Amino acid sequence: MGFKDASVSIVKCSQYHSVDDAKIAVRKAVDFLGGMESIITPGDHVLLKPNFVCPVDYKTGATTNPHVIFAIAELCREVGAKRITIAEGPGIGQDMDDVYDQLGIRDMAAKYNCHVVNILKDEFTYVVNPLGKHIKRIRLPKTFIESNVVINIPVMKTHDALAVTLGLKNMKGIIHNSDKKRFHKWGLAQTVVDLGHLAMPELTIMDGTVALEGMGPVVGSPVNLGLVLASTDTVAMDRVCLEIMGFGLEEVDYIRMAGEQGLGCTDLSRIRVLGEALESVKRPFQRLSFDSKLLEERGITVVECDACSGCNNAINSYIYSLHVKGELDKLSGCTLVYGQTPSISEEASDKVIRLGVCTRNMQGAKGVYVPGCPPHPMHIDDYLAGEGLKKE
């Protein structure tokens, strides 16, 4: 695609429960790339974009470690940043102000002279996206638009709809809530890439101090990985994280597509890894899995028809979540069909659930249609409840 080679630094961070400890590792990771002074000019307004999807402590692996965030803020201040703002928009249904308060971010921000912005309350301005395939224009917050430098601070996590959520996906937190819902309708993988054409950060620092595996991005299990990574190429960063986590590039559509569409480097042979050797820090992350006999016992049939990784991840996550909550019986006797070439046999149950936009015009369509690309697990229940498929 013609993009330049990239560098990703990997630094061990075994002590990460204070700003001073985290600062040592963050400084080392950024110094491998030329130091913070190569990113920031004195007088800059710097935006720090963490991952605060909900009010859950960083020790669970679900949210960015605040000590890493404020260590970055301190390094920015050292090289002359005039204003440092922490800005985030939460997951759907969450109150960002409450998230900040419960995580203690406002108190820490006051101590380290940082501003805090609830993106949901920010001014939004429409911007045109000439390179976008699905997003031709979208609203972006004033705080983001007016920042000189954006530093992206995601957490290394698995994800129910996309397999993993890393640097590229973390920038979705800056958009308006109504657009977050549209992303699933328009095609989540491509819209994340489209957003990258408008909202690529100058620097991504991956919080791998406490990561998350299993049923991410919130309910999974913490992984005490003890790493901090840095890169000016967010796509290359994500590619390296896939290797650490044990995922292949072909398993994560949006990262593969980002490389194909010129957003960054996904060719490992062209990514220079600095600091710790990649092989020495690999730690395969747990995938969602459950005994298929549990479905057979309840007469639940899953028909996967040439599905993309997005739908596979989302549907498997949804079924797994029902299993964990002891609610698999709500699907008893149902046939779930999804994929790009959907079809079911004539003997299939009358209780058919068609999942994802590819099943909208399915030949001989019957049952409940749940839109989305992929349909988000948290929304599937709402559609099913509306069609009377709740457990009697």
Phi and psi in degrees as a GROMACS rama.xvg file:
@    title "Ramachandran Plot"
@    xaxis  label "Phi"
@    yaxis  label "Psi"
@TYPE xy
90.4598  1.35401  GLY-2
-75.5387  154.705  PHE-3
-77.0143  162.371  LYS-4
-62.6921  158.874  ASP-5
-129.213  162.188  ALA-6
-124.644  138.909  SER-7
-132.535  125.779  VAL-8
-97.9692  145.033  SER-9
-128.571  123.657  ILE-10
-130.002  136.291  VAL-11
-74.5375  142.177  LYS-12
-141.286  78.3634  CYS-13
-75.3681  -24.5712  SER-14
-111.257  111.881  GLN-15
-140.699  23.4573  TYR-16
-103.944  18.0091  HIS-17
-148.616  156.07  SER-18
-63.2529  -40.9431  VAL-19
-62.652  -41.6204  ASP-20
-67.216  -46.0162  ASP-21
-64.1991  -33.0668  ALA-22
-62.5806  -33.6898  LYS-23
-61.6227  -47.8885  ILE-24
-69.967  -42.0159  ALA-25
-63.3482  -43.7232  VAL-26
-60.1746  -43.1922  ARG-27
-63.7045  -42.736  LYS-28
-62.676  -41.6356  ALA-29
-75.5918  -33.6255  VAL-30
-61.8926  -31.8238  ASP-31
-60.6903  -24.819  PHE-32
-96.5911  1.21122  LEU-33
115.17  2.88279  GLY-34
86.9758  159.316  GLY-35
-63.8668  -25.8704  MET-36
-66.8476  -17.7559  GLU-37
-81.1987  -11.8056  SER-38
-104.304  -39.1519  ILE-39
-113.149  137.717  ILE-40
-104.315  139.242  THR-41
-50.5466  133.967  PRO-42
95.8529  -5.59413  GLY-43
-67.3073  149.741  ASP-44
-96.5671  117.554  HIS-45
-107.148  130.364  VAL-46
-103.641  124.657  LEU-47
-102.146  121.303  LEU-48
-111.964  96.8798  LYS-49
-83.9667  -170.663  PRO-50
-119.002  100.642  ASN-51
-121.164  66.2586  PHE-52
-66.0436  -25.027  VAL-53
-163.149  168.545  CYS-54
-80.7077  62.3342  PRO-55
-117.619  134.899  VAL-56
-59.5941  145.828  ASP-57
-61.3888  -22.5103  TYR-58
-68.3791  -12.552  LYS-59
-82.8165  -16.5233  THR-60
89.2425  -1.68686  GLY-61
-85.6448  -23.9439  ALA-62
-130.31  159.396  THR-63
-65.9328  137.339  THR-64
-63.7834  115.447  ASN-65
-58.7602  -29.016  PRO-66
-66.9046  -33.786  HIS-67
-68.4766  -42.3946  VAL-68
-59.3391  -49.8624  ILE-69
-78.3112  -19.6336  PHE-70
-65.7058  -41.3929  ALA-71
-63.9205  -42.7545  ILE-72
-58.6176  -42.9347  ALA-73
-62.3252  -41.4397  GLU-74
-66.9808  -36.0328  LEU-75
-64.3483  -42.5966  CYS-76
-63.0569  -37.6585  ARG-77
-61.3341  -30.7001  GLU-78
-100.706  12.6016  VAL-79
104.158  10.3676  GLY-80
-58.8067  132.038  ALA-81
-84.9494  -38.6931  LYS-82
-137.703  132.232  ARG-83
-122.971  122.857  ILE-84
-120.699  132.039  THR-85
-98.958  122.403  ILE-86
-134.703  136.808  ALA-87
-156.405  152.082  GLU-88
-119.005  132.352  GLY-89
-80.0018  179.884  PRO-90
-66.679  159.186  GLY-91
-55.2643  132.168  ILE-92
90.4284  -4.60796  GLY-93
-99.6398  151.962  GLN-94
-100.25  112.859  ASP-95
-62.0869  -39.3495  MET-96
-61.62  -40.8031  ASP-97
-65.1575  -39.3027  ASP-98
-61.0712  -48.9281  VAL-99
-57.1179  -44.3835  TYR-100
-66.1953  -45.8176  ASP-101
-68.3124  -29.6048  GLN-102
-86.9517  -4.26746  LEU-103
74.3006  21.0264  GLY-104
-70.7773  -38.8518  ILE-105
-63.1431  -42.1464  ARG-106
-63.9084  -43.1528  ASP-107
-66.854  -37.6407  MET-108
-62.725  -39.6817  ALA-109
-63.6936  -40.827  ALA-110
-64.2357  -38.2772  LYS-111
-103.403  15.8349  TYR-112
57.6403  48.419  ASN-113
-116.79  150.749  CYS-114
-92.1451  153.058  HIS-115
-124.404  129.686  VAL-116
-124.382  130.111  VAL-117
-87.6931  107.331  ASN-118
-60.0369  -30.204  ILE-119
-62.7994  -22.1175  LEU-120
-102.939  5.87052  LYS-121
-80.693  165.057  ASP-122
-77.3852  140.51  GLU-123
-116.373  143.089  PHE-124
-129.201  134.199  THR-125
-70.8312  135.239  TYR-126
-127.173  147.204  VAL-127
-87.0231  142.914  VAL-128
-123.427  83.8377  ASN-129
-64.3061  -21.4354  PRO-130
-94.2099  -4.32602  LEU-131
-72.7752  139.051  GLY-132
-87.668  -42.0291  LYS-133
-107.428  -33.9628  HIS-134
-99.0405  108.018  ILE-135
-92.1587  -26.0815  LYS-136
-156.706  152.144  ARG-137
-157.313  156.12  ILE-138
-82.8545  134.479  ARG-139
-125.867  147.444  LEU-140
-74.1856  148.126  PRO-141
-56.4772  -41.1458  LYS-142
-58.7069  -40.3438  THR-143
-69.1192  -48.4429  PHE-144
-61.1825  -37.1126  ILE-145
-89.6153  -0.192445  GLU-146
-79.1192  142.513  SER-147
-78.4951  -36.4282  ASN-148
-136.885  134.138  VAL-149
-113.64  125.59  VAL-150
-113.488  118.265  ILE-151
-90.4947  128.277  ASN-152
-128.804  72.7062  ILE-153
-79.6764  174.426  PRO-154
-111.695  146.172  VAL-155
-78.9818  107.683  MET-156
-141.631  155.388  LYS-157
-80.047  166.313  THR-158
-146.62  139.399  HIS-159
-67.1146  -32.3907  ASP-160
-104.206  -18.9103  ALA-161
-126.381  11.4087  LEU-162
75.6361  -52.7457  ALA-163
-139.276  153.85  VAL-164
-124.757  121.394  THR-165
-134.585  -134.949  LEU-166
-70.2858  -50.5006  GLY-167
-59.9757  -48.3975  LEU-168
-64.7955  -30.9315  LYS-169
-63.446  -27.8126  ASN-170
-69.9842  -13.6941  MET-171
-61.3724  -19.8926  LYS-172
-67.2741  -10.9145  GLY-173
-90.2246  -8.68408  ILE-174
-89.1252  166.134  ILE-175
-66.0146  145.839  HIS-176
-56.0707  -40.7466  ASN-177
-64.8628  -30.5268  SER-178
-74.4036  -29.0942  ASP-179
-59.3094  -40.6685  LYS-180
-67.3169  -39.2078  LYS-181
-65.6312  -30.6586  ARG-182
-55.0699  -38.7812  PHE-183
-70.9887  -33.4055  HIS-184
-71.6327  -37.0451  LYS-185
-84.0532  -13.995  TRP-186
112.263  100.015  GLY-187
-62.2118  -43.5615  LEU-188
-60.8767  -49.6464  ALA-189
-69.9331  -35.5797  GLN-190
-68.3828  -33.1162  THR-191
-62.7954  -40.4907  VAL-192
-66.7931  -43.6649  VAL-193
-57.3145  -43.3843  ASP-194
-61.3353  -34.1937  LEU-195
-60.2047  -28.3796  GLY-196
-68.3121  -20.9967  HIS-197
-107.495  -25.5897  LEU-198
-132.202  41.8678  ALA-199
-79.9935  126.022  MET-200
-73.126  159.517  PRO-201
-73.8332  -29.0089  GLU-202
-147.676  136.733  LEU-203
-117.127  125.3  THR-204
-115.608  111.203  ILE-205
-83.3647  124.097  MET-206
-83.6105  100.938  ASP-207
-111.575  23.8409  GLY-208
-66.6406  -56.7576  THR-209
-123.602  110.443  VAL-210
-95.5317  -172.979  ALA-211
-144.037  134.726  LEU-212
-126.318  169.215  GLU-213
84.5973  -127.57  GLY-214
-86.7658  67.6721  MET-215
-75.4405  169.912  GLY-216
-94.7576  6.59283  PRO-217
-128.848  -43.4309  VAL-218
-90.48  -0.492289  VAL-219
-70.7598  -164.971  GLY-220
-106.951  140.235  SER-221
-68.7352  146.737  PRO-222
-124.154  112.186  VAL-223
-78.345  76.7372  ASN-224
-77.6358  -36.4013  LEU-225
65.7347  45.3617  GLY-226
-131.536  151.219  LEU-227
-129.714  131.773  VAL-228
-121.63  153.837  LEU-229
-144.222  145.712  ALA-230
-163.78  150.513  SER-231
-89.3447  -2.37302  THR-232
-114.651  101.101  ASP-233
-63.0342  -36.1679  THR-234
-65.8506  -44.1016  VAL-235
-61.9807  -39.9262  ALA-236
-56.2611  -49.7347  MET-237
-62.3998  -38.1235  ASP-238
-63.1444  -41.6097  ARG-239
-66.3275  -39.6436  VAL-240
-62.9233  -37.2318  CYS-241
-57.7108  -42.9536  LEU-242
-62.7543  -42.8753  GLU-243
-61.8712  -41.6358  ILE-244
-82.2914  -11.8022  MET-245
87.1612  24.4341  GLY-246
-104.758  142.417  PHE-247
-86.0471  152.728  GLY-248
-58.7541  -34.7444  LEU-249
-68.9382  -13.6615  GLU-250
-84.9687  -14.3867  GLU-251
-125.998  93.9402  VAL-252
-56.5096  -44.3435  ASP-253
-68.9009  -31.7286  TYR-254
-73.8151  -41.2929  ILE-255
-59.547  -45.9999  ARG-256
-65.2417  -35.9759  MET-257
-61.2942  -39.6956  ALA-258
-67.3164  -43.9157  GLY-259
-64.0052  -31.2176  GLU-260
-97.6772  15.3734  GLN-261
81.4315  17.7243  GLY-262
-80.9138  -18.8959  LEU-263
173.793  -173.115  GLY-264
-98.7193  124.483  CYS-265
-112.754  2.00264  THR-266
-85.5387  107.08  ASP-267
-57.8521  -29.7184  LEU-268
-68.727  -15.2284  SER-269
-108.642  7.39633  ARG-270
-106.858  118.198  ILE-271
-86.8227  117.99  ARG-272
-94.2684  122.624  VAL-273
-110.125  150.002  LEU-274
87.6929  -125.008  GLY-275
-68.7121  142.814  GLU-276
-68.5456  139.137  ALA-277
-57.4371  -43.7505  LEU-278
-60.188  -30.3415  GLU-279
-77.8524  -14.2149  SER-280
-114.839  4.69093  VAL-281
-65.1455  137.344  LYS-282
-151.617  95.0463  ARG-283
-54.2148  130.083  PRO-284
-89.3569  145.914  PHE-285
-65.0183  136.634  GLN-286
-98.6762  163.701  ARG-287
-69.3191  131.443  LEU-288
-155.096  148.703  SER-289
-157.717  164.064  PHE-290
-74.6224  120.136  ASP-291
-63.3996  -19.3305  SER-292
-62.7625  -27.0478  LYS-293
-62.4668  -33.0821  LEU-294
-75.1348  -43.2832  LEU-295
-60.3297  -40.4121  GLU-296
-62.0731  -26.1867  GLU-297
-104.054  5.51997  ARG-298
68.0047  29.0297  GLY-299
-93.4631  123.632  ILE-300
-112.81  129.202  THR-301
-111.985  119.47  VAL-302
-111.788  103.796  VAL-303
-97.3818  119.983  GLU-304
-117.968  84.7657  CYS-305
55.0046  48.622  ASP-306
-81.4531  150.556  ALA-307
-78.8333  169.296  CYS-308
-63.5577  -30.604  SER-309
-60.2422  -50.9632  GLY-310
-67.7851  -40.9851  CYS-311
-57.1604  -46.7498  ASN-312
-63.6181  -45.677  ASN-313
-65.5427  -45.2605  ALA-314
-69.811  -43.4243  ILE-315
-61.3115  -39.0626  ASN-316
-65.7059  -40.6899  SER-317
-62.5539  -47.2448  TYR-318
-63.4546  -41.9605  ILE-319
-62.4298  -40.2732  TYR-320
-64.6863  -37.832  SER-321
-63.6583  -40.4549  LEU-322
-60.5016  -46.2012  HIS-323
-62.5172  -37.6197  VAL-324
-84.6699  -0.544246  LYS-325
70.813  29.8566  GLY-326
-118.396  20.2691  GLU-327
-61.3694  -26.8758  LEU-328
-61.2693  -21.6722  ASP-329
-64.7066  -17.2568  LYS-330
-103.672  8.20094  LEU-331
-53.6601  130.725  SER-332
78.866  4.47178  GLY-333
-92.2707  151.576  CYS-334
-112.491  120.491  THR-335
-101.914  123.059  LEU-336
-123.922  136.94  VAL-337
-158.241  162.658  TYR-338
125.193  176.129  GLY-339
-81.0522  -18.623  GLN-340
-128.055  63.0879  THR-341
-69.8993  137.511  PRO-342
-163.455  153.244  SER-343
-138.318  157.486  ILE-344
-75.235  161.973  SER-345
-66.0658  -21.9047  GLU-346
-83.3547  0.178736  GLU-347
-63.3858  153.578  ALA-348
-56.1779  152.071  SER-349
-70.6832  -18.1626  ASP-350
-90.9779  77.7957  LYS-351
-98.1481  134.57  VAL-352
-118.509  113.337  ILE-353
-94.5696  117.661  ARG-354
-110.098  123.097  LEU-355
95.2958  155.78  GLY-356
-61.8395  -24.8014  VAL-357
-66.2386  -18.9402  CYS-358
-96.7037  3.13238  THR-359
-59.0823  -47.0178  ARG-360
-107.98  34.1087  ASN-361
-61.0456  136.039  MET-362
-62.1018  133.775  GLN-363
66.2915  29.6344  GLY-364
-59.656  137.688  ALA-365
-150.405  170.676  LYS-366
84.6212  -154.67  GLY-367
-96.8519  132.886  VAL-368
-105.02  124.53  TYR-369
-112.064  109.035  VAL-370
-73.7603  172.726  PRO-371
126.901  152.977  GLY-372
-141.218  77.8456  CYS-373
-86.566  166.751  PRO-374
-66.8719  135.762  PRO-375
-76.7845  134.782  HIS-376
-51.9969  -37.5367  PRO-377
-71.063  -15.5218  MET-378
-97.9337  -18.4894  HIS-379
-61.3346  -43.5297  ILE-380
-56.2392  -39.4956  ASP-381
-61.7901  -42.8491  ASP-382
-67.5002  -42.1841  TYR-383
-66.6646  -40.4329  LEU-384
-60.9574  -37.8035  ALA-385
-67.2753  -20.9139  GLY-386
-102.148  11.1352  GLU-387
75.7334  25.7949  GLY-388
-96.277  9.3371  LEU-389
-65.9249  153.431  LYS-390
-59.3106  130.017  LYS-391
